[in-house]
Amino acid sequence: MKILKRIFLFLFIGHLVYIVLCRWINPPITITQIVSVISGDGLSRDMISYDEMGRSIKLAVIAGEDQLFPDHNGFDIKSIKKAMKFNEKHPNRQRGASTISQQVAKNVFLWQGGGFFRKGLEVYFTFMIESLWSKKRILQTYLNVAEMGKGIFGVEAAAQKYFKKNAAQLTKAEAAQIAACLPNPKKYSVKPLSKYVSVRSAILLRQMNSLQADNDIIDLIR
């Protein structure tokens, strides 16, 4: 029991230190990226600063993934309740309600997939990064580690792969296409442009135009 307690204490202190460090430094690698390499999809990424990302992609992912991101504490309770009701009625068509903060917790500290144990850990890590990181740091980390195609991680790698330009140079339409693939980047293709990405990116463009007048979002993406 003493050994187990020491191991638990060591792991607790270790992960807490790692969370704090990731407030300033980029994660060296994630479990999802390791799996991508092992599975043969490869690993293409290029970590960049918040300013180097530009405004378009920040606005696009907020529009597509979490429109209440500037305002919530890591969890969108209304969306979670709606998703639970939908999933009860449609067990074969599961709908998620993860915020950008929850996705960062999963992508940086955990692994893909479901299960109550992983979901429980996701809640814990979401709470921790919302407490210790700024919203800009959470969004920056998300845009650096999210998978945006097979073996393509982060917006800079995606911008170079799909449009042969830096992330800061992406137009709103290009950023919307990248954001549109995020629900399933291995299935929904940006290049060649899949039907799903084409339709969804047009919807995101309209939402981006509406959201760019929100003062909280303006302050966040500048």
N, C-alpha and C positions, 0 to 999 in steps of 0.2 A: 504493500500500500504506500509506503514512503517513497518508493521508486516511482510509482505511478503519479503520486502527487507532485514529485519533482519534475517529471516529464510534462505533466499538465501545466505546471507553473512556467516551465521553460517555453512551452509552445504559446502560452498566453502572452508572456512578455515579448516573445519573438514576433508574433503577428501584430501586436500593438505597436512595436517599434517600426515594423514594416509599413503599417498604415500611416504612421506619422511621417516616415521618410518619403512615402509616395505623394505626400502633399507638395513636395518640391522636386523629386526626381521621378523620371519615368520608369514604370515597371520593366525590368530587364527582359522578361518573357512571361507569357501566361500559359496556363494549361491548355487552353484552346489552340494557341499557336503551336505548342509542342505536338498536340494531336494532329494538327494540319500537316506538320512535317512528316510525322510517322505514317500518316495515311497516304502520303504521296502528293498532296495538294501544294506542298511547298510553303514558303514564308517570304512574302514581300511586304516590307514596312519601312517607314521613314518617319521617325518621331519629329514633330515640329512644335514650335511655340504657339501660344494662343493667337498672337498677332499675325503669325504666318498663315493662319487658317483662313483668314478673310471672313467677311460677314455672311456671304451667301450660304455656305454649307452649315454654319451655325444656325441660321434661321431655318434652313431646310430640315435639319434633323429635329429641331424643336417642333416644327409644324407637323412632321410625320410621326415622331415618337412620343412627344410629351409636351403638349402645349401649355401645361400648367407648371412646367419645370421651374420658372423663377419664383413661384409662389408656395409650392408645397414643401414639406419637410422630408421628402424622400419617398412618400407614398401617396398615391391618388386614390383615396378611399372610395369615392363615387365610382370610378372606373373599375376598381376591384370588385365592388358589389355587383355592377352590371355584368362583368365578365363571369362571375360565379353563377348568376341567374341564367345567363346564356349557356354556360357549360352544362348546367343541370338539364336544360331543355334539349341541348344538342351535344350529347356525349361524344359523338364522332367528329365534331367540329369545334375543337377547343380554341377559345379566345383568350389571349393574354392581356394583362393590364400593367405591365412592368413600366416603371418610370425610367428615365435616363439614369438616375442614381442607382436604381436596382440593377440595371444592366451593367453599370460600371462595377458594382459589387460582384456580380456574377463573372464578368469577363476578366477582371483583374485578380480576384482572390479565390474563385471557385471554378467549377466546371459546367459544361452545358448539360442539359437534361433536367428532369423533374425530380419528384420525390420530396416527402415532407422534411427529411433531414437537410437536403440541400437548400430547400426553400427557407427553412429556419435559419440556416447560416446566412443566407442572402439578406434576411431581415436584419440580422445582427450587423453585418458589414455595411449595409445601407445606412443604418443608424449611425455607425461610427464615422463614415466618410461625410455624412451630412453634418455631423457635429464638429469634425476636425478640418474639413476642407471647405474652400469657398465654392460657390456655384460655378464660377469660371474654371476652377481647377477640375471639377467633376466633368464639365462639358469638354474641356480640353482633353482629359484622359479618355473619355468616351470616343472622341474623334480620332484619337491616336491608336486605340486598341480594338475598336469594333471591326468585325470582319465585313468586308464590302465586296466580296467576290471570292472565288476559290483561291485560298492562299493569299488573299490581298487584305492586309490589315491597316486601317487608318486612312484618313482622307487624302494624305499626300500621295501614298502609293496608289490609291484609287484614281486620283486626278491625273497622275502620270500615265497610268495604265490605259484609262479610257479616253482621255482628252489631250494627252501629251502636253500638259501644262501644270504649273504649281497650283496648290489648293486655293491660294489667295486670288488666283486669276479666274476661278470658276464663275461662270455666269449663273444667274438664278435657275435657268432651265437645266443646266448641267448638274448643279448641286441638287436640284429636285430629283433628277434621275438617280443619282447615287443614293439619296435618302430613301427613294422609293423601293430600292432592293433590300433594305435592311431587315424587313421581317423574315426573309429567307434568302440571303445573298448567294447561296449555292444553287438555288432554284431559279430565282428571278435575275435574269441577265441584263446588264447595262449595255454591253457590247458583245454580240449583236443585241439590239434593243428588243426585249421581250414585250409581248402585248401587255402584260401586267404592269411593267415599269412604265410603259408609255401612257397608259390610262391613269395610273396612280400619280405619276409625276405631274400630269396636268392638273390634277386635284390639289396636289401639294403647292403648286405655283399660285393657285387662287388663295389658298390658306396663308401662304407666305406674304402675299400682298396685303392681307387683312391684319396679320400679326405684326407687321413691321411698323404699325402705328402705335403699338403697345409700348408705353414708356419703360416698363420693367424689362421687356425684351430688348428694346433699344439700348438700354444701359448694359445689358448682359452681353450682347453680341458685338459691341463696339471695340 
